[in-house]
Amino acid sequence: VLATGGGCVVTPENLPLLHCNGEIVWLLRELNRLPTDGRPLSRQTGAAELYRKRAALYGSFADFRLENGGTPDEAAKKLAGLLRGEA
């Protein structure tokens, strides 16, 4: 698992580099549930504005999308099933 920052998608050269190493999963979560502590750009610009600017890019990078409304353990189980083709 490689967790990139949200700004990874603004550099087009990152797409082939990420794809050569595996599948790209876009974890979707309600914006009001995303932490902003320690994230200066999110605090300054706001998660909604960043999402508005990046959503199409996230979608173009993603091989899969995963709704992440629960716990990390629940998300990991859903992800494992998705990657096994069960979802």
DAPELIN-V419663 format. One record per backbone hydrogen bond with DSSP energy under -1.0 kcal/mol. CO is the residue of the C=O (numbers start at 1). NH is the residue of the N-H. If there is no record, write none. Layout:
# DAPELIN-V419663
co->(CO;CO)
nh->(NH;NH)
This chain:
# DAPELIN-V419663
co->(5;7;8;11;12;14;15;16;18;24;24;26;28;30;31;36;39;40;41;42;46;47;48;49;50;51;54;55;56;57;58;64;66;71;72;73;74;75;76;77;78;79;80;81;82)
nh->(8;10;11;14;15;18;19;20;21;63;64;66;68;33;34;39;43;44;45;46;50;51;52;53;54;55;58;59;60;61;62;26;28;75;76;77;78;79;80;81;82;83;84;86;85)
